[in-house]
Amino acid sequence: MEPGWVKINTYSIVVEAEIVRQMLIENDIPAVVVNKQDVYVRFGNVELYVQQENEAAALELIDQQSNNPVD
C-alpha cells in the first residue's frame, strides 16, 4: 500500500468491506479495499485502508454505523 495509508479493518466478506468503503466515500473520506482472498476458494482477508489523517474520522463513522444499524 502507498505510504500514508493505514489499514483500519479486515473483513472476510468482500461485499461487507465494499459497503463500508462506500459509506466512507459518501462522507468525503477516501478509502481503498485490498482483496487478499484466493480467487478460487475465497479464503483470506479483505483489508480496508484510509489515509492516515482520516483514520480517526473513519473509525468514528464505522463505530456510529455499527451502533445504529438500519432496520
C-alpha positions in Angstrom: 0.0 0.0 0.0 1.1 3.5 -0.7 2.8 5.4 2.2 0.4 7.5 4.3 -2.4 4.9 4.1 -3.4 2.8 7.2 -5.4 -0.4 7.5 -8.4 0.3 9.6 -10.3 -3.0 9.4 -10.1 -6.5 8.0 -13.1 -8.4 6.6 -13.8 -11.9 5.4 -16.6 -10.9 3.0 -15.8 -8.6 0.1 -19.3 -7.1 -0.1 -19.1 -6.0 3.6 -15.8 -4.2 3.0 -17.2 -2.5 -0.1 -20.3 -1.3 1.8 -18.1 0.3 4.4 -15.8 1.8 1.8 -18.8 3.3 0.0 -20.1 4.8 3.3 -16.7 6.4 3.9 -16.5 7.8 0.4 -20.0 9.3 0.8 -18.7 11.1 3.9 -15.7 12.5 2.0 -13.2 10.0 3.3 -11.2 8.4 0.5 -11.0 4.6 1.1 -9.5 1.6 -0.6 -10.3 -2.1 -0.4 -7.5 -4.5 -0.9 -8.7 -8.0 -1.6 -6.2 -10.6 -0.5 -8.6 -13.6 -0.9 -7.7 -16.6 -3.0 -9.7 -16.3 -6.3 -11.0 -19.9 -6.3 -11.8 -20.7 -2.7 -12.4 -17.2 -1.3 -10.0 -17.9 1.6 -8.2 -15.0 3.1 -8.9 -11.4 4.1 -10.2 -8.2 2.6 -8.5 -5.1 4.0 -9.9 -1.6 4.2 -7.4 1.4 4.1 -7.8 5.1 4.6 -5.3 8.0 4.5 -3.6 8.4 7.9 -5.1 11.8 8.5 -8.6 10.4 8.1 -8.2 7.4 10.4 -9.9 8.8 13.4 -12.9 10.1 11.5 -13.3 6.9 9.6 -13.2 4.7 12.7 -15.8 7.0 14.3 -18.1 6.7 11.3 -17.8 2.9 11.3 -18.5 2.8 15.1 -21.5 5.0 14.7 -22.8 2.8 11.8 -22.3 -0.4 13.8 -24.1 1.1 16.8 -27.1 2.4 14.7 -27.8 -0.4 12.2 -30.6 0.1 9.6 -33.7 -1.9 10.4 
